[in-house]
Amino acid sequence: MNAIRGAVPVRRGRHLRALGLVPWVLRESRTAAVVDQAPPATASHACVLVLPQDGQPRAQDVLGRALLAAGAPFARAPRLVLAEGRLAEPVPVAAAYLVFGEPQARALGERLSAETLGKARIVLVDAPSTLLEAHGKRALWTALRQLRRVLTQDAG
């Protein structure tokens, strides 16, 4: 009976090709690719936010609402603030970093190890002051959507 089951797909494929049709074959699962891009094993957080020290209250409010709407990994994400060109707090290891502005990106790069920088996903967006404009909000939503996809792939 097993020989018959094994022969049916082969015979069916031959018949389909004779009719000019190409049979579809399921691709291998993508879990092997996800394992190579997995976050560090010691990641204590899914996402960490790196923010500038001074910000308009209205822009901070828009940012907070966007993070709440994006889901728990972003709403509960630790927030590191750049003070005098340096990150005052120790930087936790995370699967992803959402960085607001280039000075914050440089400060983050100085504090993280090369191994963590290589394994973590770092997304750079404009400073929160641009969130009051349409292009700033679009850039933030695009970054959040991209990070959410990465975090759900890593979790699954």
Disulfide bonds with the S-S distance in Angstrom:
none
